[in-house]
Amino acid sequence: MDEQPSVEHRKIFPTYIGSNELSPFHSFYANKNTVLRRAAGRLFVHDNGGNPTEGYWALRREAALFDVPERPIEICGPDAVPFLERVIARKISDLKPGRGRYVIACTHQGGVFIDGILFRINENCFWFVQPDGELDTWLLAHSADFDVLISDQNSRVLQLQGPKSYEIIHEASKGAVDETLKYFHSNFFNIGGQPVYVSRTGWTGELGYEIYTLGSKTNSQKLWDQLTLVGNSKGMIFSAMQSMNIRRIEAGILDSGSDFDTTMTPFEADLERFVDFKNKEFIGRDALQSRGSTNLLFGVQAKEIIPMRGDQMYDDARQVGIITTGAWSPFLKHGIGYVRFEKPADWSGKMLTLKSKKSGNTTCQIIDLPFYDEDKRLPRNLPNFASN
C-alpha cells in the first residue's frame, strides 16, 4: 500500500457472522448431489457426489482441486506488527514479506481461540487467513489503541494439492510459479490472465498451493478454466472436503472448533511449538505461564471400525476421552482419528477400548500425531517417502 491508514480513518467492514456466502466457483462443479456446509460465513463443498476414496487417491498420486471457505482478513498500518503480536502468540516482527507462518490466537484465559496462516504482504500489511470463527470481531475488539486498518478483501480460495500440483501451477502460470516458491512462501502472480495471490501451503500434508482471488480484480471463470485446462490433462480432479479430511487427519492437521477450542490451552492441543514467550505482549501469555504443558490430544487407530466424533474412549471401566474426528485411511487401511483425553497421562502407545455409537466396542491404539511423514517430506517435496 502506498498510503498507510491512520486511526481516525479506520474502517469497520460489515460483519459476515450468520452469512452464507456462495463461492463464485460454485456453478462450475455443483450438481444434484452437492452437499454444502458452512465455515467463516461461507458455504463450501462437503460432498460433491463422488467417491471420497477416489478423491483421496487423486490427491495422493496426482492432484486435486478444492474450493475452500478460508477467509483472508487484511491488517495494514504503521502499528500492524505490534498489533498482531498482541493478538498472536508468536513473534512476527521477523516474518519477511512474501512468507507465511502458522499462528494461533489465545483468549485471556489461555485457551486457543483461533488458528490460521499469517502472510506478510509488505512491511506494514498482512493477511490473516482463517479457516473459521469470529476473527474479524476479535481483531476489531482489540484494535482501539493501534493505528491499523482491518478489512475483508473478499478473496476466495482454491487449494491445488497433490504431487502434480507444481507441474499444474507452473504451466498454468506460464512458468511464473517456479521452484523458488518454497514451502510457506507466497507472492502475487498471474494465472489465465487473472491476478491472484499464491502460497505454497495447504490443509492436506501434500505438496500443494493455495490460490487467492483478489476480489473483483480476478475473473473466477477465467481462472477456473485455466487451472482445469492444465490440471485435467495431468490427472487432476475436483474434489470435496470429505477427501481432504481423510488426508488432513493422517497429517495431524487440526480443525479449529472441533479438535480444539477455547477450553484447551495450546499445550493441551499439542500446539506448544507455536507459542513464543519471547513475545511479551500476546493475549493469554500470563495465563499460559501458570498452566501445565501436558498434551491431551492424540491419534487413535482402530483396525475394525472408523472412529467418529463423540465416540468415547475407555481405559478398562473408566471413560478417559472422547473422539473429535475420524475417517477410514485408504493408505493405512484402518480407521483413524483424534482423541481428546480428560486428564494427562502416558497415553501414547496404550491399547484402550473405543466405544462407538455406530459400530460397537473395539480395541484401539493411541499414537502420537501425525500418523506418518513426521518430517513433512511430502509438502516440502522431498524424496524418500512412499505414497502408495
N, C-alpha and C positions, 0 to 999 in steps of 0.2 A: 504494500500500500504506500502511495506517495505521501499521503497526509494522514497522520495518526489521529484518532478521535480523542476528544477531551471529555472529562467527566460530565460537564454540562450538556454535552451532545450525545450522551449515552442513549441508545435506543433499546427499548424493551420490545422484543418481537412477539407476535401473537403466540400464545401457548398452543401446543399440539396435544396436550393431555386430553384424552377422550376422543381424539380424532381417529379416522380410519382412512388414511391416505392410500389410494390405489397407485401402484407403480406405473410409470409411463411405459414400462416394458410389458405390462400385464397382457395386453391383447396379442402380443407376438407369440405367446405359448399357451394361453389359457384354453381349456376345453371343458366339456361337460363333467369331467371327473376331478377338476381342480378344487382343492380344499385350501382355504386361506386361514391364516392365523394372524394375530396382531402383536407387534412389538414396537416400542418407541413411537407409538401413534401411527404406525404404518402396517399395511397388510402385506403378508409375504406368503409364498407357496410352501405349505406344509407337505402337500401331496399333489402331484400333477397327473395321477392315474397310472404312472409307470411302476416298474418293479424296483423297489429300493436297492435290492442287491445288484441289479444291472447298473444303476446309477453309481453305486459304491465301487464296482469294479472299473467302470469308466474313469472314475476319479483316481483309482489306484494305478491303472495301467495306461490310460491315455489322458483324457481331460474332461472336465465337467464345468458347465456354466451355471451359476446360481444367481438368482435375483433376491437380494437380501435386504432386510429392513434397517440396517445400520444408519444412524443419522449423524453426520458431521456438524458439530457446533463450532463456530469460529470465535476465537478470543483474540482481539487485537488491541494494541495501545501501549503507551510507554510503561505501564505497570503490569503488562501481561505476564512477565516472568515471576515477580513477587506474588501476584495474584494466584497464579497456578501453583506455586509452591506453598500457598496457603491451603488450597483445596485438594492437592495431590500429595500422596505420601512418598514421593521421590523427589530428588533434586532434578530440575530440568534446565537449570541455567547452562549446563554443559552440553545440552542437546543441540546438535548442529542443524542448520537449515537443510532440508531435504532428507531428514532422518525421522524415524518414528520410534516410539517407546511404549511398551505396555505399562499402564498405570492403574492404580486404584485410588479411590477417594473413600475416606472413612468418616463415620459420624463422630460427634464429640465424645461419645462413649467408647469409641474404638471399634465399632462394628463396620463391616465392609458395606459401604453404601452403593458403590457402582464401580465398574471397571471399563476399560476401553483402550484404544490406541491414541496416543498423542503425537501429532505430527507438527514439526516446526516448519512453517511456510517461509518465514523470513525472521529477522531478528526480533520483531515485535508482534508477530502474528502466528497463531497456532490453530490447528484443528483438533478438537477432541471428538473422536469417533466413538459413539456409544452404541451398544447393542440394544439396550432397553433401559427404562427407568426415567425418572424426572430430573435429568441432568440440567435442563435449562433453568428450572426453578431453583435448584441448588446453587448454581453459579450466580444467578441474579441475586439471591438472598445474601450472598457473601461478598458482593462486588462494591458495596457502598463506598468504601474507603480507597478504592483503586481506580485509576484512570484507564479504563478498559471499555471496549465496545464488544458486546456479546450478541451474536446474530446467527440465525439459521440460514445456511447458504442454499437450502433447497436442493441439496445434492443427493442423488440416488446412487446406489452402489451395486455393481455386479462383481461377483467373485469368479475368477477364472482359475481353476485349481487342477492340479494333476501333473504328471511327469512331462506331458507335451505342452504344458501351458506356456513355457518360454518360447517354443517354436511358433505357437499361435500368435502371441502378442508381439513377438519380434517381427513377424511377417505383416500382421495387421497394422502395425505402426510404421511399416516400411523401414524397419531397422533402427528406429529411434530408441525403442526399448531394447537395450542390449545387456550384455553380461556385466556392465559396470553398475547396473542397478542391483545392488546386493540385498541380502535379507534385511528387512526393516528399513530400506532406503525408499525414497519417494521423489516424485517430480511431476511437472506438467508436461503433457505430451499431446500428440495429435493422432487420433485413430479414425480412419474413414473420413477424414476432413473435419473431425469434431474435436474441440479442445476438451481434455479430461485431465484429472489428476490420478496418477497411478502409483500404487505402493506394492512392494513385494512382501505381502502379508496375506493372511487368510485364517479361516476357522477350521482347518482340516488336518493340519500336521503334514501336508504335502507341499511340494513346490507349487507356488501359486502367486497370483496377483489380484489386487482389488482395484477396480476401475470406478472412479468417482466422477459423475457428471458435474458440470458447472452451471447448474440451473438452466435458464433459458438459452444460454450460450451453446449448449450441447443439444443436437438433434438426436433424440433417442433412437428413432427408426434407423437413421444412417449409421449410428454407432453399432446397433444390434446387427444390422445387415453385414457390416464389415467383419465383425467378430465371428458370426456364424458362417459367413462365406469361407473364411480361412479355417475356422475350427472344425466345421463339418468334414472338410477334406482330410483332417488328421484324426478323425475318430471322436471328436468332442460331441457330447450330448448335453442338452439342457436337463438339469436335474432339480430335485426338490430337497427341502430341509431334512426329510427322513434319511436320505443317503448321507448327507453331510453330518447328521447327528451321530451316525454309527462311527464315522471316522474321527470326529472330534472327541468322542469318548475314548476310543483307542489311544488317542494322542494325549489324553489327560487334560484337555481344554475344558474349563469350567463355564457354566452358564449362570450369569447373574440373576438372582431372584429365585433360582431353583436349586442349584448346587450349593450356593452360599447366599446369605442375606445379612441384614444388619444385626442379627443376633449372633453372628460369628465374627471373631476377630480375624485379621489376615493370618495370624499364626494357626488358628484352628482350621482355616480353609487351605492350608499349605501354600500360602502366598507371602510368607515371611520375607522372601528374597526381593519382594517389590516394595518393601518398607525401608526407607533410608533415614535413620535417626540423625544423620548429618544435616538433614533438612529440619531446622529447629522451629519452623512455623506451622507445620501442617496440622489441620484439624484432626483431633484424636490422638496426637502424639503423647500427651501426658497420660491419657488413659491407657495407652498401649504399653507404656513403660512400667506400669504396675500390674500388667497381666502376664500370665504364663505363656510359654511359647510352644505348647504341645499341639501337634496336628490331630484333628478329629476326622479328616476326610481321606478315604482310601478307595482303592479299586476293589471290585469283587468279581470273581469269575465262577460261573456255575456251568457245569458240563451238560446238565439235563434241562434247564429251563432258562428263560430270559428274565432277569431281574426287572421289576417295574417300579416306578415311582410310588412310594407309600408302602411297599413291602417291608416287612420287619425282619431285623437280624437278631438272632438269639445265641447266647452262649449258655449252653445247657437249658435251664428253665427260665433264664433271665433275659429280658429284652435289653439289648445294648445299643441298638442303632436302627436307622431307617434308610431305605434306598431313596436316592434323589433322582436317579435316571438310570436307564438301562437299554440294551439293544442286543441283537444277535450279531456277532462278529463273523462274517464270512471268511476272513483271513485266519482268525484264531480258532474258528469252528466250535465256539461255545458262547454262552451268554455272558455278557459283561455289563458292568455298571459301576456306580459310585455308592458308597455307603457313608453316611454321616453318623459317627458314634456320639453317644451321650457324654461319655467321660473318657479321659485319656488313659491309655494302657498300651502294652506292647502288642498291638493288633496285627502288624504286618506278618504274614506267613501263617496265621492261625486258620484252622478249619472251624467254621461256625455253621449254624443252621439258618437258612433263609426260608422264611415263611411267606410264600407267595399267595396273594389273594386269588390269582387265576390258576396257578399250576400246583398248589400244594407245597409241601416242605421238601427241601433238598439240602445236601451238604455243599458248602461252597468255600472257596479260599480267598483270604484277604491279601491284597498285594499293594505295594507302593505304586503310585502313578508316575509316568504313563505305563501303559501295558507293553509298549515296545518303543524303540527309537528314542531312548532317553537323551541322546546327544543331539537330537533334531537334525539328523543327517539328511532326511528326506526334504524338509523345507529349505535346507541350505544347499540342496542339490549336490551332496557329497556322495562318493561311491561307497560300495561295500554294505549295501543294505538290500536284502531280498524282499521284494514287494508281492511275490506270488505265493 
